[in-house]
Every structure is written in C-alpha cells, then in structure tokens.
Amino acid sequence: MAEIGFYHLTRSSADQALPALLGRTLAAGQRAVVRCGSAERLAALDTALWLCPEPSWLPHGSAATGAADLQPIWLTTEDEAPNNAAFLFLLDGCDSEQLDRFTRVFDLFDGNDEAATVAARERWRAAKEAGHTLVYWQQTDRGWEKKA
C-alpha cells in the first residue's frame, strides 16, 4: 500500500509548490512521475520546471523528449511510470489505478477551488477504503503543516 499525502494548496499554485517537493524527492535519491490533466498543462509545467529558480535544476522529460529510463522526473498525462519512479505526483484532479506500485503519492489540489476540494475528498475516501496510509498537509504562511 502507498502512503498518500493530500496537499491542500491555499497560498500558491501547484506549479509554485511542486518544484520544492520535486527537489526534496531528488535529494532523497528518488524518481518521480508527475501526472497532469492535459497535454497543454504538461507543456506549461515542462517550461515552468526548466525556468524555476529554486531548486535551480530539476532534470525531467516526457514522451516528447523520450528516454524515460534516464529521466529522474517524468511528466505525463498517462497512468504510467516508465522511469521506474517510486513517487507519484497527481495534479489537476488526476488519479491512478496503480497506486500500489508507488511508495509515496502526492495529491496536490487547489483549496481555493470548491470543486477541486470536493473531488479531493472523494479521492481521500476511495484511498482510505482501499487501505492506503493517508496524510493530510495544509499549506500555511509558515509552510506545510501536517494535520490530524
């Protein structure tokens, strides 16, 4: 079973929060898959990760660049992990039928969007019923706070 962290974004967008989380993933020696809701979103995220100032280097690729097995971070719209990642990042309300193959899953959702929050609650219920370990993180002015 995966440990699934629900990241309730209230002070920044996923594009702003994701680089720090991916930087920590790489620092821990792990690989990541980032699943986006559309090809347009994937292209925008690709650009944002190359341009982000901190961390200054987030090596990544996608089907457009290929060589998945060499990519520490794989951007995709598919339910896949061709880079053998242990960490999965879900954006845009995406879900996965393969949660069990990952050690950790990061479900980032916009807490300022009521529909996104309701959908995250549904994903929480489904993950809990499936027996996954769940953790809820809320973004505050001091950073991420783990809530009970």
N, C-alpha and C positions, 0 to 999 in steps of 0.2 A: 504494500500500500504506500502511496505517496503522501508526503507532507504537503498540504496545500495551504499556501498563505494568500489570504484575500487582502489586497492592498487598496484601501479606501482613500482615493485621491481627493483632497479637498482644497489644497493650496497650489497645486501645479497640475500640468497635464501629464499624461503617460510619457510623452516624448521628453519632458523635462525630468521626470523621475527615473525613467528607465536607464539612462547612462550610468548613474551611480550604482544601481542594482547589478547591471551587467559588469561593471568594473569590479565589484566585490566577487561576482561569480568567477571571473577570470583570475582574480587574486587568490581565490580558493583552489585554483587548478581545475576548475570545472568547465565544461562546454555547455552552451545554451542553444535552445531553439526559441525563436520569437515568432509566434503565430499572429498574423494580422488579419483583419477582416476584409481587406480588398487589395488588389494589385496597386491601386493608387496610394493606399496607406503604406504599403510595403516600400514603394519607391520613395515616398516622403521620409519614411523612417530611415531608409538607407542613407539618404543625403544627410539627415539630421545626425546620425551616428558618426559619419565622417567629419562633420563640422563641429561636433560638441567640444567645448573647451576642457571639460573635466569629466572623466579622465580623458586625456588627450589622444589616446589610442585605443580604439575598440575594433579590432580586426573582425570582419564579418563578411558574409557572402550570401548569395541567394541563387536560385535557379538561373538567373541572368548571368551570373559570374561563374557558376559551376564549381567543381572540385569540392563538393560537400564534405568529404572526409578530411580535408585540410582546414576547414573553417571552424574556429572556436565558437563563433556565433553564427547561426543560420537563420535567416529571415525567410518566412514562408507564409503562404495563405492556406497551405495544406496541413492535414493532420499527419505529420511525418517528423522524423528525426534522423535524416541521412548522415549527420555528423556524429552520431552516437552520443548525443548530449544526455546528461543526467538531469539538467534543469530545463523546465519549460516555462516560458512567459506567455501568458494569454492576454491579448489586447482586444479592444473593440467588442467585448462580449463573446469572444470565441470560446469554444470548449474543445475537449479532446476525448476520443474514445479509447485512448491509450494512456491514461493517467498512471496506470500501474507500472509502466515501463520507466517512469521518471522517479528520481529520488525526491526532488522538490518541484513544486509547481507554484508559480506566482501569477495570481489572477488580479490584474490591475483594472480598477473600474472607477469611473468618474462619479464621485459622490455628490456633485452638483447637478447631476442629471438623474431625475427621479426614475425614468425608465431603466437606466443602466443600473441603478441601485436595486430596483426590484428584480431585475434579471440576475444580478449577483446573488441576491438572497435565494433565488431558485437554484442556482448552481451550488450554493452552500448546502442547501437541503439535500440535493442529489448526491453530493460528495460525502456528506455525513451518512446518508443511508447506505452508500457503497462501502463504508467502513474506513475512509481515509482519515488521517490526522489533520485537523483543521486549526489554523491560526488566523486571527483577525488583527490586522495592522491598520491604524488610523494615522493619517498624516496630520501633524500639528505644526505650530510655529516653531517647535523645538526639534522637529524631525519625525521619525516614525515611532509611534507608541503601540506596544503590544497590549491588546485589550483582552479581558476575560471573556 
